[in-house]
Structures are given as C-alpha cells and as structure tokens.
Amino acid sequence: MAVQTLTYIFVGLTFGLYIAIALWSRARSTTDFYVAGGGVNPVVNGMATAADWMSAASFISMAGIIAFMGRDGAVYLLGWTGGYVLLALLLAPYLRKFGQFTVPDFIGERYYSRAARVVAVVCLIFISFTYIAGQMRGVGIVFSRFLEVDIATGVVIGMGIVFIYAVLGGMKGITYTQAAQYCVLIFAYMVPAIFISLLVSGSPIPQLGFGGTMADGSGRAVLETLDGILLDLGFGAYTDGAKSNIDVFAITAALMIGTAGLPHVIVRFFTVPKVSDARRSAGWALMFIAILYTTAPAVAVFARINFVESVNEKAYDETPAWFRNWEDIGLVAWQDKNDDGRLQYRAGAPFSGAPSFGETRGESGERLITNATTETANEVYVDRDIIVLANPEIAALPNWVIALVAAGGLAAALSTAAGLLLVISAAVSHDLLKKTFSPNLSERQELLYARVAIAVALGLAGLFGIYPPAFVAQVVAFAFGLAAASLFPAILLGVFSKRMNKEGAIAGMVVGLVFTFSYIVYFKFVSPGSNTAAHWLFGISPEGIGFIGAALNFAVAGVVARLTAPPPGAVQDLVDDIRLPSGAGVAHDHG
C-alpha cells in the first residue's frame, strides 16, 4: 500500500481516537477545564506529562539538530532532561500543595498582588507563543510531506484538529488525549529506531547500537565511522564540539531552569489528587521521557550516516525517491555547481542568506537554489527538521513504518500545542478576567471566555507556524530562555524565600523578560549578521542568554526586596505551609 494511503489511515485513526477521547471526557466545569478535576491517576498523568513535554522539538527536531551539530547538539538533550529532573524534584510537589489552577495564580497569591499576576500572565504568553510556533511548524512539515499539501495548509489542518479536542475537553480531555498521544509517539519513534539500529549496527537496542560497531563487518565503531565520513567531506569530527565551554554551559543551564519554569508542564502537577501523586507522576513521566531521550542520540548518528551514504556523489536520477519527495516541498535542495550531474555534499552553506528555491530545474534535473553561493563546494541543502521524519525513507524501511512516524510526529506536536493553548486560555480567562478585571464572572461565562481564548490563541499560533523564525528546536530553545529569565526565579523564590516580596518579584520578572527578549530579537531579527560569538555578551548565544536573564532576575529581585517592606505575616506563614514535609495528604487550597 502506498505511503500516502497508509498515512491517511494512520493519521485518520489516531485523530479519530483523540476526538473520541475529547468527547468522552468533555469538560463541564472550570475545574475540569483547568486541572481535569484534580483526579487524574499518576501513571496516566505521567504519560500525559511526557507527551506534553516531548514536543515536536523532541520528536522531530532534536535528533536532527544533534545529527548536524554533533556533540554541540547534546546541549539540548542534557538541558531538557536535567531540567525536567529539576522541575520534578524542586518545584512540582510544592506547587501542587499550594493548590491553585495556574502559574500566574501561584504568583498572584504568593506575591499578594494583581500587578504580579498580570506580569506573570504577560511572561507566560510570551513563552507559550514562542514555544507553540515550533509545534505548529512541526505539524505543517509532517502534513506537507506525507499528505502532499503545502506547509501553510498543513498548519491549518493541525489547527482544526487541536481546536476540536482542546475546546471541547479542556484539561480533562487534553490529559487523556495526551496519554494516548504518548503511546502513539513513543511507538512511532522506537519502531524505526530499532529497525535502523539493526541495519547499521546489528543491535536491536538503539542505545547499544549507538556505542557498538558497524554491521558491515569492518569492526569499526559507529561513531568512529561517522567521524571518518565527515572528516573526508570537510566537516569537523562528529564527536568534537565547536561551541565554547561558556556557551555550552549557558545553553544547558538556560534549558534546565527554563524547563522548570514552563507553565504548561507545571500545570500538569495540579491535575492529580494529592501531593504524593504529584511526586509519583513526576517519576513515571521521567521514565516515559527517558525512553525517547536515550534513543535520540542513536537515531541522530544512524540518520547522518544513512543520509551521507544515500546522496553523496550520486547522479540526480540515481538518488532515492525520498530525496525528490522532500525536494518538492522545499526542505531538501540541490544546486549542481560544478556541472558534473552529481550531488556533492560537503561542508559549508549551499546558498547565501536564507534558502530560496526556484520553480525551474537545471540541466541535471535539480530544483534550482536561486541564491546558490560559489563560496563553498557544498551543493546539497537539507532542513534539519526532516531528519527523523525522513529517516525511515532514507533507510528504505517499509511504507507502514514511514506512515507510523508521520502519525507519531503529529501526536508529539499536537499534544504540546494543546497543553500550551490551555495555559494561554487559563491565563486570559482565569487570571486576567476572573481574578483581576472581572471578579463577578459566573463559572459558565469564564468557561466561555476560556474557549474563545483558545480559538484566538490558536489562530495566532498558526501564523507563527507558517512564518517560523528558525528551526523547531531553536524556536523552542528561545521559549525556554524566556521561561528561565522570567518565571523560574519568581517561582523558586516564592517557594524558598520568605523575604521575597511583590516589588522584588515584579522587578525581577520584568528585567529578566525584557533583557532576554531584546537580546534574542536583536541577534535573530534586527542584526542577524552580527549573530556570532565575537558580538555575543560574554560569548553566549541567543539560545543560552536566558541563563544571564535569570541571573539578572535573581539579582534585581533580591536587591529590590531588601530595599522594600517584607511580605505580610500571612504570606510568610503560607510559604512555611507550602514547605511542610507532610505533603502525602490532600493538598490545601489557599485560593
């Protein structure tokens, strides 16, 4: 059966499942809509948290960025994994014990201030929209390739599906949908990984194949083989890093503390009955996440080897079908610079500036890169975000595996997009309207406004997906930087510092957010030509600047808090209560 037919079947079945779950678990109250009634089983919540956490960046882009960056790409793996551990151990149980609906809820109550709540909402919206751009981009890529529509149409289709189950089900529907999506995405990720590990290394366990020897009988280690291939083509060794130690540290730290400040992950710990269940669900989620995260480096290495071997030095009419399939949607391209009719994959950019693809083909059959550069010998352009999706095709796996990966990529992107939309919705309807500007709203009106907010947020997210600022993983890294610089310090100090007051928290959040956002915008949009280590502050890239933003947040918050009045006694008692170790019982509700 053809790949497209199988994709329609797999995607149709999974989408039908998601919508059926949303209908079955439809939210009928604000508690259902915001925190699934607070009665989710820890194992189910662990699956939902893993799906919420493992976005398109994890499923689609992370292995791709590791495949092309080599050791430098490991910062994403280390930062995201370490960040989840930090969140699970340091913050989740305390926030669950506090017993509110949202992160701005916690900040508004803890810092006894409407202004603090509004600032937290603004930070949350900045973070969530930056993050959701990567998810919608991932949805568009999957649809454009496997359903043969353009990326913009793919984004619109994904928006429609998310709208149905997010608006109908709220957190209750999203939770059970995400548990199903985890099952789909992890099966879709592991099946081709196991197949390809067998082909490349002879081992059915990708993690062992990654550190094993090639199955071709050469006796060479897999990593040694890849290093040799890349050095022959003019690239640096895969196992060597080009980034400075300070930038590696800053990116890893920004991703870690940014993870602990991500509102759509934090809110998952509000959906379980007890504080002890929050701890258990965090443990389950870590186990579920580890399955994919320990597999990603192996997928990256196998994909890079297979990619080079399948295209380099091949005549265009000898290239496998997958190359032309991805070329048709502009995510792979070739420019025959030396007129020899063969693809020369080498180090260096194949084009100048951003990629621009012509509608005509050259004499050798290639789709022309209209701004090809003669500065490098490289003739091949490949978008990093296609590597996991194209991997089964590159390895010539069965069509059903290719279709399965498409369904898995959609599950990863849609699960996180739904969680982010719900966070935005709750911030607008609950924190801005109900708790700040319109306290007399009825529950029915609040629920209506929550659903309207999802619709508006989804429309804006779709635009970000159609016009993304960077690769999926990079876009998501910016979101983590913003979270690290704004929400994480306020949450951490709110739990562990009785002296931190509203003035300090507000000043810290504003300074951290403005600094980090301005730095990213300047180097990525205002002056992209100066986006080099020579121009970066302390040699730290935009992906890692959230670490400096967080340090500024802590410093400003501490100074301002010391210069202003301490929090009221009731608030200090609340902090003591949150930290009491008696958290195995039912959570208190201070709101």
N, C-alpha and C positions, 0 to 999 in steps of 0.2 A: 504494500500500500504506500502511496506517495507521502512524502513528509508533510506536505500542506494538509492533506486529508487527515492524517494522524494527529496533526497539531490541532485542527478544528475539533476533533473528537476529544482529545485530552483536555484542551482548554475549555471546551464546552461542558464536559463532565465536571471539571473542578469548579468552574464558575457556577454551574447549577447547584453544586454542593454548598458553596459559600452563600448563595442567595437563600437556599432552603434553610440553612442554619440561622440566617438573619431573621427569616420569617418565624421560625420556631421559637427563637429567643428574643423576640421583639421587645424593646424597652417600653415600659408602660409608666415609669416614674422617673424623676430626675436621679434618684439613687441608682436605678437600673442603668440609666443613660450615662452617668458619670463614672460609677465604680461597680457596675454589674451587680448591684445589690449587696456587695461586700461578702458574697458567699461562694466564691469560686474555689474549687479543690486545688491544693497546692501543686499537684502534678500537672493538672490542666493549665493552671496559671504559669507553671514553669515552661510548658510548651508555648503558650501564648506569648510569654515574655521573650523566649528565644526567637520566635517568629517576628515579633515587634522589633527586636534588637538586630536580627540578621536581615538587614535591608537589602535593596538592590546593590548597595556598595559591597556588602559581604558576599552575596551570591554571584553577582555579575562582574563586579569591578575589582574586588580585592585581589583575586588570583591574577587578573590581567595586569594590574599595576605592579604586583610582585614579579610577574613574568618578565616585564620590561625594565623594571628598576633593579631587579636582583636583590642584594642584601639591603639596599636602601628602602625597598618596599616593605621590609619586615617591620618598619615603624608602625604601620597600620595594624598589623597583626598583634604586635606587642601592646600598643596603646589601647586598642579596643578591648582586648582580652583583660589586660590589667585593670582597665577602667571599670569593667563590669564587676570584677572582684572587689574593687574599692567601693563601688556603689552598694553591693550586696552586704558587705561587712560593716561599712562605716555609716551608711545613711538609711538604708531601706527599713530596718526594724524600728528606728526612732520615728521616722516619718509615718509609718503605719500606726504606731502607738499614738501619734498626735491625732489621727483620725479625721483628717479633712479630705475634701474631694480633689484638690489640685495643688500644684506647687505655689501659685500665687496666693491660694488660700492659706497655706502654711506661713508664707512670708507676711501676708497681711495681718494674720493673727499674732504671729510671733513678734512682729515689729510694731504692733498696735497702731497701724497707720494705713489709711486709704491710699496715700501717696506711694507708700512702699508696695502695696498691692498693684497699683497701676504701673509702676516702673517694672515690676516683675512680669506683668502681662506684656508690656512692650518688649522686654527681653525675650520672653517666650515666643512671641510672634516672629521676631527677627530670626531666632534659632529655628523654629519649626518650618518657616517658609524656605529658609536656606536648605534645610535638610530635605524637605519634600520635593524640591526641584530635582534632586538626584533620583528620587524614586520614580517620578513621572518620566524622566529621561529614560530610565531603565525599562519602563513599560513600553514607551514608544519604540525603543530599539528592538525589543522582542517581537512586538506586533509587526513592525515594518519588515523584518526579515521573514518571519515564519507565516504571516498571513498576507504577505506581499502587498502591504499598504505603506504609504509614506509615514515618517515618524510622527508628524502632526496628527494624522488620522489615528495612529496607534495610541497616542496620548489621550485623544478624545474618547476612544473606546474604553480605555482603562478608567477614565474619569467617570464614565457612566456606570461601570460595574461597582466601583468604590462608593459612588453616591447611593446606590441602592442599599447595600448592606450596612453602610455607616449611618445613613439617615434612619433606616428602619430599626436597626438593632442597638445603636449606641454602643457603650462599652460592653454591655451584656452580649450583644450579637457579635461584636468585634472579637471578644475574648474567645468564644467558641469557634468562630471562623478562623482566628489566628492559630488555634490548636490544630485545626485541620490543615491549614496552610503550612504549618511546620512539618507535618507528616509528608506533605507533597514535596516541599522544597528539599528536605533532607534526603528523601528517596531519590529525587531527581539529581541531586548533587553527587550522591555516593555511587549510584549505579555506573555512570560513565567513568568516574574516578577509578573504580575497581577494574572495569574493562581496560582502561588505558594503562593502569599500573601493570596489569598482566602483560599487555603488549610490549611495554617499554622495559620493564624490569623483571617480569616473570613472577612478581609477587601479587597476590590478591589483596593485600593490605597496603593502601597507598602510602601510609606513613612509613612502612618498612621499605617499600619500593623507592621512596624518595632518598633514603640513605643507602640503598643497595647498589647492585651492579647491573649493567645493561643486559638485556635478554638476547643480544646478538652474538653472544659467545666471546666477545672481546675481553671480558674480565675487567673492563674499566668501570669505575664508579659512575653513577648517573650524573652527579654534579661535576665530576672531572670531565666527562664527555661534553656537557653543556659549556663549561669554561673553554674547552678546546675549540668548539664550534664557533663561539662568539669571538674569541681572540683572532681566529682565522678571518673573520668578517670585519675586523677593525673595531669591534666593541670592546669595552672593558670586561674583565672576568666577571661572571655572574656572582661569584662569591666575594668580590671586592665591592666596597662602597665608595661612592663619590661624594656623599654629603659629609659636611664637617661634623665632628662629635657634638658640638653645641647645638647644631640644628637637629640632629637625630634625637638628642635629649629633649629639646624643646617640643618637637612634634609629638614624641611619645608621651611626654608629660601633659601636653595640651589635650591629646586624645583621651588620656586616662581621666583627668579631672573633668574634662568636658563630658565624658560618659556619665560620670557621677552627677552631672547637672542636667542631664537630658530629661525634660519633663514627661515625654511620652513613655519612657521606661520607668521613671519613678512612680507614675500613677498606677502602674501595674500592681504595685505592692499595696495599694489601697483597696484592691478587689478581693482580698482574702479575709476570712472571718477573724483571725487572731494574729497577734504579733509573731508568735511562734510559727504560724503558717507562712508569714512573710519570709522568715528565715528559711523554711523548708522549700518554698517555691523558688527562692534565690539559688539554693543548692541544685535543685532539679534543672533550672534554667542554665546554670553553668555547665552541667553535664551535657545538656542538649546542644548548647553552643559549641562546646569543645569538639563534638563530632565533626562539625564543618570546619572549625578553625584549625584543627590539627591536620586536616586534609588539604586545605588551600595551598600551602607551600608545595606539596607534591603535584597538585593539579597545575600550578604555575610552571614548574620545571618541565613536566611532561608536555605541556602545551607549547612552550617555547621551542623545545627540541622538534616536536612534530611540525610546528609552523615553518621553521627554517628548512627542514628536510622536504616539505611538500611544495615550497615555492621557489627556493633559491636555485638560480641557474636553469630554471625550466623555461621552455618556449611557452608563449602565451596559450597556444592551443593544446599544450600538454598539462597545463595547470588543472587541478581537480575542480569539480563543479562548484564546490563551496566558495572558491575564490571569486568566481564570477557572480555567484548569488549575493555575496556581501558587497561586491563592487557595484552592483546595480542600485544599491541604496546608499552608496557614498561612504561606507565605513571601511572599505579597502580600495586602494587605487594603485595604478602602476603607470609610470611615465618612462618610455624607452629612450633614455637619454643618449645612449651610445649606438642606437640603431642596429643592435645585433639580434633583436627579436626575442631576447631572453630577460627574465627578471633578475636584476642584480639587487639583492637585499644586503645592504651594507650599513655601517654606522653613519649617522648624520640624517638631517631632515631632508625629505624628498621635495619639499616646497618651501617657499618663503612666506612668512606670515601665517595666517590661518589657512587651512586647506580649502581649495576651491576646485570643484570638479566640472569639467566641460561636458557638454552633451554629445560631443562627437568623439569618434575613436581614431587613433593613429593608425599608421600603416601596419603595425604589428598586432593591431586588434585592441590595444589598451584604451580604456576610458581616460581621456587626457586630464592631467592635472594642469590647470591653466596657468598657475603661478609656480611651475616647477623651477627649482633653482639648480644652477650648474656648479654651485659651491661644493656639493658633495656628490659622491658616486651613487648614493642610495636612490633606487628607483621605486621602492615599494612603500606605500603608506598603509598603516593598519591602525584602526582605532582600538585603544586598549580595552574598551568596554565590551568588545565582541569575543574575547578570548575564551571565556567559559562557555558562552553560547555556541561558538563555532567549534569548540574542542571536539565534540563527538563527530562532527562532519570531517574535521581535519584528520581524525584517527580512523575514518571510514567505518564508524560503528553503525549498527542497524538503524533504520529510519525511526523505529519506535523510541529509541533512546534519544534521538535528536528532538523528537516531539515532546518527550518527557521533560527534557531540560528546558524547553520553552515554557511549559506549564509551571515548572519549578521557579524559573526566573520571575514569572508573573506573580506567583504566590509570595515570593520574597519582597518584591516591590510593593505590591498591593497591601500586604499585611502592615508594613511600616507606614505607608501612606495613610491607611485608615486610622492607625493609632495617632499619627500627627494631626490629622484633621479633627479627631475628637478632642485633643488637647487644645487646639485653637478654638474650637467650638465652646468648650467649657470655659476657657479664658474670657471669651466675649460674653457669653450668656450668664455664667455664674459669677465670675469675678468682677467684670466691668458693670454689667447691668444689675444683677440681683444684689451683689454685695457692696456696690459702690454708688451707682447712679439711680437705680430704680428698686429700692428695697421692698416695695409693695407688690412686686410681680407675683402673680399666682404661679403654682408649680406648672400648670398647663401652659401658661404664657412663656415661662422660662424654657420649657421643653421645645416649644415652637421656635423661639429665638435661637436655641442651640442648633436646631436642624437647618434653619436659614443660614446661620453662620457657617455650617459645614458646606453648604452649597456655594456660598460666596468664596470661602477659602479654597474650595476645590477648583473653581474657575481660575483663580489667581495662580494656584499651583500648576494647573495645566499650561499656563503661559510660560512659567519658569521651565517646565519640562520641554516645551517646544523650542525655547530660546535659552538653553543652559549656558552658564558661564564657564564650564570646564568639564573634565571627566567626572563621572559619577562619584568616584571615591574622593576626588579633590573637593567637589562641592560639599560632600558630607563632612570632610575634614574642616571646612570653614564653619559649618554649623557647630561642630564640637568645640572649635576655638571660641566661638561666641558664647557657648554654654559655659566653658571653662572660665571665661573672663567676667561673666555676669552673675549667673545663678548659683554656681557651685560655692563660691566664697560665702554668699549670703545664707545658703542652706547650712553649710558646715558651721559657720559662726553662730547661726541660730540654734543649733543643737548643742554645741560645746562651749559657748561663751555666754555666761550670764550678763556680762558687762556690755555686750554689743547692743546698741540702741538703734532706733529707727533712722536717726540722722546719719550714723555711720554706714548702715546697710544701704541706704538710698544713694549716698555719695559714692560708695564703692561700686555699686552696680552701674551707675551712670558712667563713671570714669572708665571702668573696665570695658563696657559695651562700646562706648564711643571710640575709645582708643583702638580696640581690636577691629571694629568695623571699618574705621577710617584707614587703618593700615592695609587691610585686605583690599578695600576698594581702590586705594591709591596704586598698589602694585599690580593688581589684576585688571583694572579698568582704566584708571586715569593715566598711568605711565607704565604700561606693561613692558616697554623696552628697558626699563631700569630694574626689572624683576630679576636681579642677580645678587649673588652673595656679597658682591662689592658694595651694593647700595642698601642691603638689609641692616636693620638695627641689631647690633651685636652678631651679625651673620645669621640671623634667624629668619626663615622664610615665612610667608603669609600662612602656611599650613601650621606653623608652630607658634605664631605670635600670641595665641590665646594664653600660653603659659606666662608671658610677660604681662598680658592683660589681667590675668588672675592675680599675679604678684602686686600689680598696681591697685587692684580692688582691695586686697587684704590690707595693704599699707594705708590707703586712703581711709578705708573703713575704721581701722584701728586708731588713726590719728584723730579723725572727726569724733569718734565715740569717746575718746579721752577728753576732748575739749567741750563736750556737751553733757547734759544730765544723764544719769544712768536710767535704765528701764524701770518702770514701776515694779513694786514688790510682787504683784500678782504675776507679772510676766516672768520674773526670776523664779518664782515658785513653779511656773509652768515648765521652764527649762529643766528644773530638778526632776519634775514628774516624768518628763519625756525620757530622761536618762536612767530612771529607776530600773534595775535589772529584773523586776517582776513581770517582764513582758510576755510571759507564757499565757496570760489570761486575755480576756476580751479587751480590745483597745478602747481607751477613753475617747470621748468626743468633746472637744473643748469649743466647738463651733456651734 
